[in-house]
Each structure stands twice: as structure tokens, then as C-alpha cells.
Amino acid sequence: MNRETTQSDWQKIACYLESHDYVSIVKGLVSYFTEVGDEEILDKIYDDFMNDDSITTVLNNDLQTIINHYLLK
């Protein structure tokens, strides 16, 4: 993976995400990382994700801990 992104690269992605609904973002991330392209399967995954109250974040909990470390400084 290319770590040499410019600030504008991540800003473009952030703007793109801000302009789309949560359903599309979650399904897009699942599709991107798993190569699932079937809309019906993505719908079921999204529904299960939203109905599981034990899932509190889209991000991995370990990554969320790292993020919180820097945000709480």
C-alpha cells in the first residue's frame, strides 16, 4: 500500500464520504475490503451490522483505541 498520500488525497476521500449516506459508505467499505459485489448480500451484511448492538464502531476496536489515544491528548 502506498503510504505517500498527499493531504489533498485524504481530504478528497473525506469530502466524498461526507457527501454520501451511511448505508452506502458501510456497504462500499465491505465491498472494497471483501470483494463482495452482490447487492443482496451487502444488504444482509448491513442489516446484521446495524442490528447487532454489540458493534459500536465501523472501525476495528484496536484502531479506535489508537485514534482515541491521539484525540485525547
C-alpha positions in Angstrom: 0.0 0.0 0.0 1.3 3.4 -0.9 1.8 5.5 2.3 2.8 8.6 0.4 -0.5 10.2 0.1 -0.9 14.0 -0.1 -3.1 15.9 2.3 -5.5 16.6 -0.6 -5.9 12.8 -1.2 -7.4 12.1 2.2 -9.3 15.3 2.1 -10.9 14.3 -1.2 -11.9 10.9 0.3 -13.3 12.7 3.5 -15.4 15.0 1.3 -16.6 12.1 -0.7 -17.7 10.2 2.4 -19.4 13.3 3.8 -21.5 13.6 0.7 -22.8 10.0 0.9 -25.2 8.3 3.2 -24.1 5.9 5.9 -25.6 2.8 4.2 -23.6 3.4 1.0 -20.4 4.0 3.0 -20.6 0.8 5.0 -21.6 -1.3 2.1 -18.8 0.3 0.0 -16.2 -0.5 2.6 -17.4 -4.0 3.0 -17.4 -4.5 -0.8 -13.9 -2.9 -1.1 -12.3 -5.0 1.6 -14.0 -8.3 0.8 -14.8 -8.0 -2.9 -18.4 -8.8 -2.3 -20.4 -7.3 -5.2 -23.8 -8.9 -4.7 -26.2 -6.1 -3.6 -28.5 -8.6 -1.7 -25.6 -10.0 0.3 -24.4 -6.4 1.1 -27.9 -5.5 2.2 -27.9 -8.5 4.6 -24.5 -7.7 5.9 -25.5 -4.1 6.5 -28.8 -5.1 8.2 -26.9 -7.6 10.5 -24.3 -4.9 11.3 -27.0 -2.4 12.2 -29.0 -4.9 14.3 -26.0 -6.0 16.4 -25.9 -3.7 19.3 -22.5 -5.1 20.4 -20.9 -3.5 17.4 -20.2 0.1 18.4 -18.0 1.3 15.6 -17.3 0.7 11.9 -13.6 0.8 12.7 -11.8 -2.0 14.3 -11.7 -1.5 18.1 -7.9 -1.6 18.2 -7.7 1.1 15.6 -10.3 3.1 17.5 -8.1 2.8 20.6 -5.1 4.2 18.7 -7.3 7.0 17.3 -8.6 7.9 20.8 -5.1 7.9 22.2 -4.2 10.8 19.9 -7.5 12.6 20.1 -7.5 12.6 23.9 -4.0 14.2 24.2 
